[in-house]
Amino acid sequence: MRADESIQYAPMAEPKPAKPPEWLERLMHWLGEVLGPAGEWLGRNWPILKWVIAAIGVALLLYLLLRLLAPVLRWKRRSKPAQEEWTPDHAEVLALLEDADALAAQGKFDEATHLLLKRSVGQISLARPDWLEPSSTAREIATLPALPERARQAFGIIADRVERSLFALRPLGLADWQAARDAYADFAGTGLATAA
């Protein structure tokens, strides 16, 4: 078998690695000259740099947490009880009740009650813009601790009727309209409750 020349027994010489192209060698040499000092500087200053990078990471994490929690913190700040009793302007109240009564006189109790709700939100928004967010719902406004208790109760009664009308698709009757109107008039202090 050893005499058979088709079988190789002697170890082969290792092939020489191919020499990279000259342009690649020049590029690597140039990169070494340009980036070498930066690498040396990073190596020498790594004990300080790792703490700087850690501090930046902690600062970014705190910033992100603050951004995530800001709406909650703002809500709690706004949710403090009102220092003063707030009621809408008397002339606005009378104009609103006049418009709503005109709708109710036509038997449009749903529209009249919805008008009370929309204009009430507008009055709150104008008087205390910091109390409401653009996304505030009627239920949220009805439980807003910053509103005076009478306002919350009135708004809750009105919002309940409007939700029943819009979402449960149950038409409001005269009793529903009267309850919403009386609640609003009582809160606004007009003395016009149970008016026609």
Phi and psi in degrees as GROMACS dihedral restraints (atoms count N, CA, C in turn):
[ dihedral_restraints ]
;  ai    aj    ak    al  type     phi  dphi    fc
    3     4     5     6     1   -66.3    20    10
    4     5     6     7     1   -26.6    20    10
    6     7     8     9     1   -75.6    20    10
    7     8     9    10     1   -17.8    20    10
    9    10    11    12     1   -73.4    20    10
   10    11    12    13     1   116.6    20    10
   12    13    14    15     1   -78.4    20    10
   13    14    15    16     1   -13.9    20    10
   15    16    17    18     1   -74.1    20    10
   16    17    18    19     1   -15.8    20    10
   18    19    20    21     1  -101.7    20    10
   19    20    21    22     1   129.1    20    10
   21    22    23    24     1   -98.2    20    10
   22    23    24    25     1   129.0    20    10
   24    25    26    27     1  -114.7    20    10
   25    26    27    28     1   -24.8    20    10
   27    28    29    30     1   -77.1    20    10
   28    29    30    31     1   141.9    20    10
   30    31    32    33     1   -65.2    20    10
   31    32    33    34     1   146.5    20    10
   33    34    35    36     1   -85.7    20    10
   34    35    36    37     1   150.7    20    10
   36    37    38    39     1   -74.5    20    10
   37    38    39    40     1   138.2    20    10
   39    40    41    42     1   -66.3    20    10
   40    41    42    43     1   136.2    20    10
   42    43    44    45     1   -72.2    20    10
   43    44    45    46     1   144.7    20    10
   45    46    47    48     1   -75.9    20    10
   46    47    48    49     1   135.6    20    10
   48    49    50    51     1   -62.4    20    10
   49    50    51    52     1   146.0    20    10
   51    52    53    54     1   -68.7    20    10
   52    53    54    55     1   137.5    20    10
   54    55    56    57     1   -77.2    20    10
   55    56    57    58     1   129.3    20    10
   57    58    59    60     1   -63.5    20    10
   58    59    60    61     1   158.0    20    10
   60    61    62    63     1   -61.6    20    10
   61    62    63    64     1   156.1    20    10
   63    64    65    66     1   -64.7    20    10
   64    65    66    67     1   -37.7    20    10
   66    67    68    69     1   -63.3    20    10
   67    68    69    70     1   -34.5    20    10
   69    70    71    72     1   -70.0    20    10
   70    71    72    73     1   -39.4    20    10
   72    73    74    75     1   -63.2    20    10
   73    74    75    76     1   -41.3    20    10
   75    76    77    78     1   -64.9    20    10
   76    77    78    79     1   -40.8    20    10
   78    79    80    81     1   -62.7    20    10
   79    80    81    82     1   -45.3    20    10
   81    82    83    84     1   -63.9    20    10
   82    83    84    85     1   -39.3    20    10
   84    85    86    87     1   -64.3    20    10
   85    86    87    88     1   -44.0    20    10
   87    88    89    90     1   -64.0    20    10
   88    89    90    91     1   -44.3    20    10
   90    91    92    93     1   -60.9    20    10
   91    92    93    94     1   -39.3    20    10
   93    94    95    96     1   -61.9    20    10
   94    95    96    97     1   -39.9    20    10
   96    97    98    99     1   -69.4    20    10
   97    98    99   100     1   -39.0    20    10
   99   100   101   102     1   -76.0    20    10
  100   101   102   103     1   -47.7    20    10
  102   103   104   105     1   -90.3    20    10
  103   104   105   106     1   -13.5    20    10
  105   106   107   108     1   -58.0    20    10
  106   107   108   109     1   -50.1    20    10
  108   109   110   111     1   -61.2    20    10
  109   110   111   112     1   -37.2    20    10
  111   112   113   114     1   -65.3    20    10
  112   113   114   115     1   -41.3    20    10
  114   115   116   117     1   -63.4    20    10
  115   116   117   118     1   -41.7    20    10
  117   118   119   120     1   -63.5    20    10
  118   119   120   121     1   -43.2    20    10
  120   121   122   123     1   -62.2    20    10
  121   122   123   124     1   -44.4    20    10
  123   124   125   126     1   -61.3    20    10
  124   125   126   127     1   -40.9    20    10
  126   127   128   129     1   -63.7    20    10
  127   128   129   130     1   -42.4    20    10
  129   130   131   132     1   -68.6    20    10
  130   131   132   133     1   -36.3    20    10
  132   133   134   135     1  -101.0    20    10
  133   134   135   136     1    10.5    20    10
  135   136   137   138     1   -57.6    20    10
  136   137   138   139     1   -39.9    20    10
  138   139   140   141     1   -57.9    20    10
  139   140   141   142     1   -34.2    20    10
  141   142   143   144     1   -81.0    20    10
  142   143   144   145     1   -42.9    20    10
  144   145   146   147     1   -61.8    20    10
  145   146   147   148     1   -36.0    20    10
  147   148   149   150     1   -64.2    20    10
  148   149   150   151     1   -33.8    20    10
  150   151   152   153     1   -74.7    20    10
  151   152   153   154     1   -34.7    20    10
  153   154   155   156     1   -64.8    20    10
  154   155   156   157     1   -44.6    20    10
  156   157   158   159     1   -64.5    20    10
  157   158   159   160     1   -40.1    20    10
  159   160   161   162     1   -63.7    20    10
  160   161   162   163     1   -41.0    20    10
  162   163   164   165     1   -65.0    20    10
  163   164   165   166     1   -40.7    20    10
  165   166   167   168     1   -63.9    20    10
  166   167   168   169     1   -40.8    20    10
  168   169   170   171     1   -62.1    20    10
  169   170   171   172     1   -43.3    20    10
  171   172   173   174     1   -65.0    20    10
  172   173   174   175     1   -41.0    20    10
  174   175   176   177     1   -63.2    20    10
  175   176   177   178     1   -42.4    20    10
  177   178   179   180     1   -63.4    20    10
  178   179   180   181     1   -41.1    20    10
  180   181   182   183     1   -63.0    20    10
  181   182   183   184     1   -43.8    20    10
  183   184   185   186     1   -63.7    20    10
  184   185   186   187     1   -39.7    20    10
  186   187   188   189     1   -62.1    20    10
  187   188   189   190     1   -45.1    20    10
  189   190   191   192     1   -63.7    20    10
  190   191   192   193     1   -41.9    20    10
  192   193   194   195     1   -62.8    20    10
  193   194   195   196     1   -41.4    20    10
  195   196   197   198     1   -64.5    20    10
  196   197   198   199     1   -40.8    20    10
  198   199   200   201     1   -63.6    20    10
  199   200   201   202     1   -38.1    20    10
  201   202   203   204     1   -71.6    20    10
  202   203   204   205     1   -35.8    20    10
  204   205   206   207     1   -91.7    20    10
  205   206   207   208     1    -8.4    20    10
  207   208   209   210     1   -56.5    20    10
  208   209   210   211     1   -45.1    20    10
  210   211   212   213     1   -61.7    20    10
  211   212   213   214     1   -36.9    20    10
  213   214   215   216     1   -67.7    20    10
  214   215   216   217     1   -43.4    20    10
  216   217   218   219     1   -65.6    20    10
  217   218   219   220     1   -39.8    20    10
  219   220   221   222     1   -63.5    20    10
  220   221   222   223     1   -41.9    20    10
  222   223   224   225     1   -61.2    20    10
  223   224   225   226     1   -43.1    20    10
  225   226   227   228     1   -65.8    20    10
  226   227   228   229     1   -37.7    20    10
  228   229   230   231     1   -65.0    20    10
  229   230   231   232     1   -39.6    20    10
  231   232   233   234     1   -76.1    20    10
  232   233   234   235     1   -20.3    20    10
  234   235   236   237     1   -82.3    20    10
  235   236   237   238     1     4.2    20    10
  237   238   239   240     1   -65.8    20    10
  238   239   240   241     1   143.4    20    10
  240   241   242   243     1   -58.0    20    10
  241   242   243   244     1   146.2    20    10
  243   244   245   246     1   -66.7    20    10
  244   245   246   247     1   141.8    20    10
  246   247   248   249     1   -77.8    20    10
  247   248   249   250     1   -28.5    20    10
  249   250   251   252     1  -128.0    20    10
  250   251   252   253     1   152.2    20    10
  252   253   254   255     1   -74.8    20    10
  253   254   255   256     1   129.3    20    10
  255   256   257   258     1  -113.2    20    10
  256   257   258   259     1   134.4    20    10
  258   259   260   261     1  -134.4    20    10
  259   260   261   262     1   150.8    20    10
  261   262   263   264     1   -68.0    20    10
  262   263   264   265     1   163.1    20    10
  264   265   266   267     1   -59.1    20    10
  265   266   267   268     1   137.0    20    10
  267   268   269   270     1   -59.6    20    10
  268   269   270   271     1   -41.5    20    10
  270   271   272   273     1   -65.7    20    10
  271   272   273   274     1   -39.1    20    10
  273   274   275   276     1   -64.2    20    10
  274   275   276   277     1   -41.0    20    10
  276   277   278   279     1   -61.7    20    10
  277   278   279   280     1   -46.9    20    10
  279   280   281   282     1   -63.4    20    10
  280   281   282   283     1   -40.6    20    10
  282   283   284   285     1   -65.0    20    10
  283   284   285   286     1   -41.4    20    10
  285   286   287   288     1   -64.7    20    10
  286   287   288   289     1   -46.7    20    10
  288   289   290   291     1   -64.0    20    10
  289   290   291   292     1   -35.4    20    10
  291   292   293   294     1   -64.7    20    10
  292   293   294   295     1   -45.2    20    10
  294   295   296   297     1   -64.8    20    10
  295   296   297   298     1   -44.2    20    10
  297   298   299   300     1   -67.7    20    10
  298   299   300   301     1   -39.2    20    10
  300   301   302   303     1   -63.1    20    10
  301   302   303   304     1   -36.2    20    10
  303   304   305   306     1   -63.5    20    10
  304   305   306   307     1   -41.1    20    10
  306   307   308   309     1   -65.9    20    10
  307   308   309   310     1   -43.4    20    10
  309   310   311   312     1   -64.9    20    10
  310   311   312   313     1   -34.8    20    10
  312   313   314   315     1   -63.7    20    10
  313   314   315   316     1   -25.2    20    10
  315   316   317   318     1   -87.9    20    10
  316   317   318   319     1     2.7    20    10
  318   319   320   321     1    83.3    20    10
  319   320   321   322     1    10.8    20    10
  321   322   323   324     1   -93.9    20    10
  322   323   324   325     1    68.0    20    10
  324   325   326   327     1   -68.5    20    10
  325   326   327   328     1   -36.2    20    10
  327   328   329   330     1   -61.5    20    10
  328   329   330   331     1   -48.3    20    10
  330   331   332   333     1   -66.2    20    10
  331   332   333   334     1   -39.3    20    10
  333   334   335   336     1   -63.6    20    10
  334   335   336   337     1   -43.9    20    10
  336   337   338   339     1   -68.5    20    10
  337   338   339   340     1   -39.6    20    10
  339   340   341   342     1   -64.3    20    10
  340   341   342   343     1   -36.8    20    10
  342   343   344   345     1   -61.8    20    10
  343   344   345   346     1   -43.3    20    10
  345   346   347   348     1   -57.2    20    10
  346   347   348   349     1   -44.2    20    10
  348   349   350   351     1   -65.1    20    10
  349   350   351   352     1   -49.5    20    10
  351   352   353   354     1   -61.9    20    10
  352   353   354   355     1   -45.4    20    10
  354   355   356   357     1   -71.8    20    10
  355   356   357   358     1   -30.7    20    10
  357   358   359   360     1   -63.5    20    10
  358   359   360   361     1   -44.1    20    10
  360   361   362   363     1   -61.0    20    10
  361   362   363   364     1   -42.4    20    10
  363   364   365   366     1   -61.3    20    10
  364   365   366   367     1   -41.9    20    10
  366   367   368   369     1   -64.1    20    10
  367   368   369   370     1   -42.7    20    10
  369   370   371   372     1   -64.0    20    10
  370   371   372   373     1   -44.2    20    10
  372   373   374   375     1   -62.6    20    10
  373   374   375   376     1   -40.1    20    10
  375   376   377   378     1   -70.9    20    10
  376   377   378   379     1   -41.9    20    10
  378   379   380   381     1   -73.8    20    10
  379   380   381   382     1   -40.7    20    10
  381   382   383   384     1  -136.4    20    10
  382   383   384   385     1    75.1    20    10
  384   385   386   387     1   -61.5    20    10
  385   386   387   388     1   -24.5    20    10
  387   388   389   390     1   -76.2    20    10
  388   389   390   391     1    -8.7    20    10
  390   391   392   393     1   -81.4    20    10
  391   392   393   394     1   -26.0    20    10
  393   394   395   396     1  -116.1    20    10
  394   395   396   397     1   146.8    20    10
  396   397   398   399     1  -103.0    20    10
  397   398   399   400     1   157.6    20    10
  399   400   401   402     1   -58.7    20    10
  400   401   402   403     1   -25.5    20    10
  402   403   404   405     1   -95.0    20    10
  403   404   405   406     1     6.4    20    10
  405   406   407   408     1   -62.0    20    10
  406   407   408   409     1   133.0    20    10
  408   409   410   411     1   -96.4    20    10
  409   410   411   412     1   167.5    20    10
  411   412   413   414     1   -61.3    20    10
  412   413   414   415     1   -38.3    20    10
  414   415   416   417     1   -65.0    20    10
  415   416   417   418     1   -40.9    20    10
  417   418   419   420     1   -63.9    20    10
  418   419   420   421     1   -42.7    20    10
  420   421   422   423     1   -65.2    20    10
  421   422   423   424     1   -38.0    20    10
  423   424   425   426     1   -66.0    20    10
  424   425   426   427     1   -20.5    20    10
  426   427   428   429     1  -109.6    20    10
  427   428   429   430     1    10.3    20    10
  429   430   431   432     1   -66.1    20    10
  430   431   432   433     1   115.5    20    10
  432   433   434   435     1   -64.0    20    10
  433   434   435   436     1   -22.0    20    10
  435   436   437   438     1   -70.3    20    10
  436   437   438   439     1   -24.7    20    10
  438   439   440   441     1   -73.6    20    10
  439   440   441   442     1   145.2    20    10
  441   442   443   444     1   -61.0    20    10
  442   443   444   445     1   153.3    20    10
  444   445   446   447     1   -55.4    20    10
  445   446   447   448     1   -44.7    20    10
  447   448   449   450     1   -61.4    20    10
  448   449   450   451     1   -39.0    20    10
  450   451   452   453     1   -66.5    20    10
  451   452   453   454     1   -40.7    20    10
  453   454   455   456     1   -62.9    20    10
  454   455   456   457     1   -43.8    20    10
  456   457   458   459     1   -63.2    20    10
  457   458   459   460     1   -46.6    20    10
  459   460   461   462     1   -63.5    20    10
  460   461   462   463     1   -45.2    20    10
  462   463   464   465     1   -64.5    20    10
  463   464   465   466     1   -38.2    20    10
  465   466   467   468     1   -62.4    20    10
  466   467   468   469     1   -41.9    20    10
  468   469   470   471     1   -63.9    20    10
  469   470   471   472     1   -45.8    20    10
  471   472   473   474     1   -65.2    20    10
  472   473   474   475     1   -46.5    20    10
  474   475   476   477     1   -62.2    20    10
  475   476   477   478     1   -38.6    20    10
  477   478   479   480     1   -61.1    20    10
  478   479   480   481     1   -43.9    20    10
  480   481   482   483     1   -65.6    20    10
  481   482   483   484     1   -42.9    20    10
  483   484   485   486     1   -66.3    20    10
  484   485   486   487     1   -41.8    20    10
  486   487   488   489     1   -61.6    20    10
  487   488   489   490     1   -42.4    20    10
  489   490   491   492     1   -61.3    20    10
  490   491   492   493     1   -39.8    20    10
  492   493   494   495     1   -71.1    20    10
  493   494   495   496     1   -46.8    20    10
  495   496   497   498     1   -79.6    20    10
  496   497   498   499     1   -42.5    20    10
  498   499   500   501     1   -99.2    20    10
  499   500   501   502     1   -33.8    20    10
  501   502   503   504     1   -90.0    20    10
  502   503   504   505     1    -7.9    20    10
  504   505   506   507     1    56.9    20    10
  505   506   507   508     1    35.8    20    10
  507   508   509   510     1  -105.7    20    10
  508   509   510   511     1   116.7    20    10
  510   511   512   513     1   -62.2    20    10
  511   512   513   514     1   143.7    20    10
  513   514   515   516     1   -83.8    20    10
  514   515   516   517     1   147.8    20    10
  516   517   518   519     1  -107.0    20    10
  517   518   519   520     1  -176.1    20    10
  519   520   521   522     1   -59.5    20    10
  520   521   522   523     1   -39.7    20    10
  522   523   524   525     1   -64.6    20    10
  523   524   525   526     1   -40.4    20    10
  525   526   527   528     1   -64.1    20    10
  526   527   528   529     1   -45.6    20    10
  528   529   530   531     1   -61.4    20    10
  529   530   531   532     1   -43.5    20    10
  531   532   533   534     1   -64.9    20    10
  532   533   534   535     1   -39.2    20    10
  534   535   536   537     1   -63.7    20    10
  535   536   537   538     1   -43.8    20    10
  537   538   539   540     1   -66.1    20    10
  538   539   540   541     1   -43.0    20    10
  540   541   542   543     1   -66.1    20    10
  541   542   543   544     1   -44.0    20    10
  543   544   545   546     1   -62.8    20    10
  544   545   546   547     1   -39.6    20    10
  546   547   548   549     1   -62.6    20    10
  547   548   549   550     1   -44.0    20    10
  549   550   551   552     1   -66.9    20    10
  550   551   552   553     1   -46.1    20    10
  552   553   554   555     1   -63.7    20    10
  553   554   555   556     1   -38.4    20    10
  555   556   557   558     1   -64.9    20    10
  556   557   558   559     1   -44.8    20    10
  558   559   560   561     1   -63.4    20    10
  559   560   561   562     1   -43.8    20    10
  561   562   563   564     1   -73.5    20    10
  562   563   564   565     1   -10.9    20    10
  564   565   566   567     1    68.5    20    10
  565   566   567   568     1    33.8    20    10
  567   568   569   570     1   -84.9    20    10
  568   569   570   571     1   -19.7    20    10
  570   571   572   573     1    72.9    20    10
  571   572   573   574     1    16.2    20    10
  573   574   575   576     1  -105.0    20    10
  574   575   576   577     1    17.9    20    10
  576   577   578   579     1   -63.6    20    10
  577   578   579   580     1   150.6    20    10
  579   580   581   582     1    59.1    20    10
  580   581   582   583     1    24.1    20    10
  582   583   584   585     1   -78.8    20    10
  583   584   585   586     1   162.2    20    10
